[in-house]
């Protein structure tokens, strides 16, 4: 025997907020008494449900049932009380499919049919109201929106907040699958406050789940778009790396004079920084200042700092940072990360030290940026202090922070400490594996790097482009030609990674160092993309090592043509001519460099002493101890000459890119 109707089971219907004190609903529920003889047949346990949905829906009720409206329910179907009631979980949705007699192999198909049957059923107003209150947390966003529209058509003047459940949460992907199938029939949506809120949330839900095109479809259906709708769409584009579309959307918003709030400004500045459009960012900055809402919202200030930093204008970023009357950990972190992005590592460390003096506790993101600066500066002691700070404050070493520690120790010369951090990480994805593989390659441990690479594969971790660059680099420095050829040849077929220019550069370096110059030249000619100066530079270095000066001359002259303002290219070629006693050619090359106004870039180095990083530039005398330092240097040089230690400068040129 089959019965059709509405089935409710709860200890006290007044415990559900939307039912409380509603005589029409109570009267409706009395009609369902004939089904109460065996309510357990469709009763699900909600004990696994957590958060606001459980608190708001059930309050003190521990068990309730899912409602099926206008659905034929066979009494022969019984479901376990342990079945979860969240739509989107396979066990629940397939249970629904059994009840509805839906022949569906996919969870999404069952959920989609479930939503359609709920939406298309002809309900009276009281039943629809009951459905909204009770089923809101469980329906897919769009199915719920359809029911909401049905009820709004019956209650056109219903005040805001009448219904307790709207789309205030971001659905998971299984919930969005049936929702997407219902997009086309939406049509022009009446703009009531409740539907407004639901559609804005739906735009965010789609965008946050990666369905930015569907988010745009919903957005375009909103007749009168408010600030929240525009901001949701702009932020959605930004979250999906569609920065140009986000900026276009903001321009559309300004053309129709929609009010811009702080959240809008933050999203737009993020998009400007992503595409590196500093002029657009400056325009937004000026617009925000002219609006009279400065001095400073901390989030807008941080977004401005981030935008200027990503565009390479660190001085402007620091000016904004200094003007902020209130700075939180995000502000400090963004400024430190900005200096790191601009390769101003010493400034990043100084800002970090100021942050500690201000007694602002750094976050994992902050420490990751500081460790990156330490790695580039060779600041091992400061890096160790940061590591100690992490341990002392019991901060979680997540994947990002752990990778930064491995990279710092590797680049600062302590590969054993790097490996120790790697070994203690409980979970490892491709990034820490790549960091330690590159670290071992950097320290000349080619075989160890290769062994670790194969161990990574055995652990089920797939390599990325950076991993293969590290392994090929290890093969290059270790002279493992056959292994390098095999890895490079299997990139597309086995690892499904198309070789990029950096991979070709590693192979050219590998072949060149091993003396296979003709094979290296052929590889460059066969490249599917234009060879970069770095690739040609690797081959030039190989020519110098193996004294193939004729090929070296051709490559050197080609490098000057493609990089006429790079001083290193002229110096390399002039040195080559000098090596093979072509003095006139060497003089001509230096004269050509001078005639084009190309200056020699001074060398720069850092040294850490007592936790302070000192920077030195060639022929620089700005350091407070420069006289003493030069005196010691002169003494070392004289002792070296006395001991007949003559430096070999022939190979000092090869790392210039």
Number of C-alpha atoms within 10 A of each C-alpha: 6 8 12 13 14 20 21 19 21 16 12 11 18 13 16 18 16 21 17 13 11 11 10 12 17 15 11 14 17 9 12 14 12 9 15 11 8 11 14 15 16 22 24 19 16 20 14 11 13 9 7 11 15 17 13 16 21 21 13 13 16 12 15 20 20 18 19 22 20 16 17 15 21 16 13 9 11 13 16 13 17 12 17 19 25 19 22 25 17 17 15 19 23 23 19 21 20 17 20 18 13 16 12 14 10 12 21 23 19 25 30 23 18 23 22 17 16 22 21 13 13 13 17 11 16 15 17 21 22 18 22 21 19 23 17 23 24 17 25 27 29 24 24 25 24 20 22 23 18 19 21 18 12 12 11 11 9 15 11 11 10 11 17 14 21 21 23 16 14 18 25 17 17 17 24 23 18 25 26 17 14 15 15 9 8 13 10 10 15 16 14 17 13 21 21 20 16 22 26 25 23 28 27 28 26 26 25 22 17 16 19 22 14 18 27 17 14 21 20 14 16 19 12 12 17 15 15 18 21 23 27 24 28 28 26 29 28 25 19 15 14 17 25 17 16 27 22 13 18 21 12 13 19 12 9 8 9 14 12 19 13 14 15 21 23 20 26 28 30 24 27 27 24 19 17 18 17 20 12 17 22 16 12 18 16 11 14 17 13 10 9 8 12 12 12 16 15 17 17 22 25 26 23 29 28 28 31 27 27 24 21 19 17 23 13 15 25 20 11 17 22 12 12 19 11 13 19 15 15 17 23 24 25 23 27 30 27 28 27 24 19 15 15 17 23 22 16 26 24 15 19 22 12 13 19 12 9 9 9 14 12 20 14 18 16 21 23 23 26 29 28 25 28 31 24 18 23 22 26 21 17 22 24 17 12 18 19 12 14 18 12 9 8 9 13 11 19 14 17 14 23 25 27 27 29 29 25 31 27 27 22 20 16 16 21 13 16 25 19 12 19 20 11 11 14 9 11 18 15 18 19 24 21 27 25 26 30 28 27 25 25 19 16 17 18 25 16 13 26 22 12 18 23 11 13 19 12 10 10 10 16 14 20 14 16 17 21 25 23 26 28 32 27 29 28 25 20 17 16 19 19 11 15 23 15 10 17 21 12 15 17 12 9 9 14 12 15 13 18 13 18 18 22 22 26 26 26 27 29 29 27 24 24 18 16 16 22 11 13 23 16 11 16 22 12 11 13 11 11 11 16 16 19 18 21 22 25 24 28 28 23 26 22 21 17 14 14 14 18 12 16 23 19 12 20 23 16 15 23 20 11 12 14 17 15 18 19 21 25 26 18 27 25 23 19 25 20 15 15 12 11 13 15 11 15 22 14 12 22 17 13 14 23 14 9 10 11 16 12 13 11 10 9 10 11 15 13 16 11 7 13 14 18 13 15 16 14 10 10 11 13 11 12 8 9 14 12 9 13 13 10 11 11 11 11 12 13 12 11 13 11 10 9 9 11 10 8 7 8 13 10 10 18 16 10 15 14
